[in-house]
Amino acid sequence: MIEITITLNSIRMAGHACRKNSDGIDRACAGVSALTCNLINSLKDLTGDRIRADTGSGMTTIDWENLSDGGKLLIDSWFLGITDIDREYNCIEFQ
C-alpha cells in the first residue's frame, strides 16, 4: 500500500503498490512513480517555484513554501492522476 500525506506545504509518500501482474510488472507503482517524477520535474522546469524533493526506493517527499498558480495546477493534475490509479488498483491510502 502506498501512503500519501498532502499538506499545505508538502507531499509525503511511502510504500509500494504491491500489485504485480503475472508478468511481474507492478503497473500501479510504475504509474504513481511516473506521475510523481513528472510533477517534480514540471514544478522545477515550468514554474518559478522553489521546491525541495527527496526520492528513494518506496519514498518521496516534496516540500515548498509558496506555490504559484501554475504550481498549484500541476499538483491538482498530479492528484487527479493518482486518484485514477487508486480507483483502478486500490493501492493508495490517503492520510
N, C-alpha and C positions, 0 to 999 in steps of 0.2 A: 504494500500500500504506500502511495506517495502522500505525505502530509504537507499541506501548503498553508502557510500563515501569511495573510496580507494585512498590512497596517497602513497608516497614512504615509509612512516613510520607508517601507521595506516590503520585500517578498522573501520568504524563507521557505525552502523546500528540502525535504529529506525523505529518503526511502526509494524503493523501486516498485514498479507496477506489478511485477511477478505474473505476467500474463503471456508467457511464451506459447507460441503456436507449435504445432507438430514439427515445423521446420526449425525450431529452436530460436526463432526471432521474436523478441518482445516489441511488437509494433507500438503498443501503448507507451512504453518507456521511451522508445525512439522518437515518437511524436512529441511527447512532452519535452524531451531534451532539445529537439529541433526548434520547437516554438520558443523555448526559453533562451537558447543561444541566439536566435534571431532577434528576440526582444533586447537582449544585452547589446548586440551589435547595432541595432536600429537606434536605441537610446544614445549610444556613443556617437554614431555616424550621422544621424539625421536630425538631431536636436542639439541645442547648446547646453543641455542638461548635464550636470556633473553627477555621476553615479559611481558607486563602488560595487564591484561584482566579484564574488569569490565562488568558484565552482570546483567540484571534486566528484569522485565516484559516489553517487547517491545523495549529493547535497549541493545546493546552490543558495547563495544569499545575494540580494541586490538591495542596496541602500541608496537613498537620495535625500536631499533636503527640500528643495523646491523644484517641482516639475513644471515645465511649460505645458501649454495646452496640447502641443504635439506629443509630449512625453506621456501625458495622461491618456491620450487617444491610443498610443501604442500599447500601453498597459491594458486598456479596455479591450483592444483587439486580441492581445495575448490571452486574456481571461476568457473571451468567447471561445477561442480555440481549445483551451484547457478544459472548459466545461463540456464541450462537444466530445472530447476524448473520454472524459469521465462518464458521460451518458452512454457511450458505446461500450466501454470496458469496465466501468465501475471500479476504478483503481485509485481514486483520489479522495482523501479525507481533508476537508477544509476546516481549519482551526478557527 
